[in-house]
Amino acid sequence: MTPDYSPTEIMTIAASRTLKDGEVCFVGIGLPSAACNLARLTHAPNIVLIYESGTIGCRPEVLPLSIGDGELCETAVTTVSVPELFRYWLQGGRISVGFLGAAQIDRFGNINTTVIGDYRHPKVRLPGGGGAPEISTSCGEVFVVMPQSKRSFVDHIDFVTSLGNGDGQTRESMGIKTKGPTRIITDLCVMEPEVESKEFAVTSIHPGVTRDQIRAHTGWAVRFAAEVLTTEPPSKSELEILRDLNARTASAHGKPAP
Amino acid sequence: MATAQFFSLSEAIEEYVRDGASVALEGFTHLIPFAAGHEIIRQRRQDLTLIRMTPDILYDQMIGMGCARKLVFSWGGNPGVGSLHRFRDAIENNWPRPLDIEEHSHAAIANAYEAAAAGLPCAILRGYKGSDLAAVNPNIRTISCPFTSEELACVPALRPDVAVVHAQRADRRGNVLIEGIIGVQKEVVLAASKAIVTVEEIVDKLGDTRADAVILPHWTIAAIVEVPRGAQPSYAQGYYGRDNSFYKAWDSISRERDAFVAWMNEHVLAEKERKRAAAPRNQAERERA
């Protein structure tokens, strides 16, 4: 039977479920923002969403296209300057979860959003780090949401923009006290770091997805946890709320500005 | 005490933005000074060091038109849409000219402006840990805390020759109100040697303000220019919304060099005469008022 939801929908919904109510969350744009707002509209009404434009406690009616849409400021509890946001709120240790996307990620959850190829003569110049290099080390923990493919889940990243678990022991040896990436949510599965090695292993597979499919979409010899769960399929209400949110967003962004 | 002078846009850019200068046009998604950037392009400024946390469409245009020798930045993309094609073409293929880059994180640039505003030589932050950025940018260094021995990242204060920002309003003395997403505008104005502020309108009194409002006293600003809708396609809270459909359209406008140049010729360079004719009239009206 073909499921009545898309791979992107189950990815977004699975990502939203990882957030607990009352969490203080630094939200990246795109999929992270969709997942965080879905959590707010479903099981986590008291989640605090912070965007790097300085908006704290946002409750947007439609998903922002950019990190600084007016919608974020209008619905925020307070808006602070960008230096204050990074100094007092992020570096000050007040944010429990950073939610990021990535262009490339490796088995230890290290993230590349800078270049493909050589830094000085790149094959592809990507946007760069933005807030992520500090989000990855200053938030209590980090969740990453991104579609899974061999191009993005790679054996070796060309550039470490934002530290994940380094080579497994890096965070500890650098004296970093935060947990770093603890979950990667994709359109196929959920991965979590193994306790000892800190390498990401598959812990939950979305319904209908096979282990071979996951292997075929991963650029390293991906490991599976001793106990692998099947991801709970999206509920009717999760799907409805996500689709409504996406429809409102598409309609808002398709229109020229007033 | 210096005091803000009122200018036309072309006069302000002519007076303060010189070839070879370091120029920061700031505005974090909100209040991006597009009109001022376009005037810099029209005046064919060269060899600029362009500084900006989030070079987006405006810097894509300035880089593509050959204004920049160097870019200091922390995130270069079209937010929510994808790549900046002109920025990429400059870095990947040296078109229309080679572009040096100095790349940071947002936290570092925000701290570096703040340090400059505070008169300090450098900014200290807990940043860049485990990131390769420090290996490719010699301005990212470390410093040991004299009290705890914690190793911290250190970057030089960022002092642009000229800061350019857009704001909602100025009063007739030149005091400026910025509200909504306030970004790094206060810091960059106080960090720079000179500041140009374009505003939606010039009013008798700044009036009621939001809780997030920032006021920049007139004596911190060199030039004020009234440019209604001067942030479009970015937005001005309380005046007009972000033109998200244009941000999406920019992806195809800018993808190929020829189409980009044709668009810039039609929409930016051809505006010159109209803008020049309009500006003195506004100035005269203000003086009568």
Interface residues (C-beta under 8 A of the other chain):
Chain A: I29 G30 E52 S53 G54 T55 P64 L65 S66 I67 G68 D69 G70 L72 C73 E74 T78 T79 V80 S81 V82 P83 L85 F86 R87 L90 Q91 N110 T114 Y119 R120 P122 K123 V124 R125 L126 P127 G128 G129 G130 G131 A132 P133 E134 T137 S138 F159 V160 T161 S162 L163 G166 T170 R171 M174 G175 I176 A252 H253 G254 K255 P256 A257 P258
Chain B: F28 T29 H30 M53 T54 F73 S74 W75 G76 G77 P79 G80 V81 S83 L84 F87 R88 I91 E92 E103 H104 S105 H106 A107 A110 N111 Y113 E114 L125 R126 G127 Y128 K129 G130 S131 D132 L133 V136 E150 G180 I181 I182 G183 V184 K186 E187 A211 D212 V214 Q232 P233 Y235 Q237 Y240 G241 R242 D243 N244 S245 F246 Y247 K248
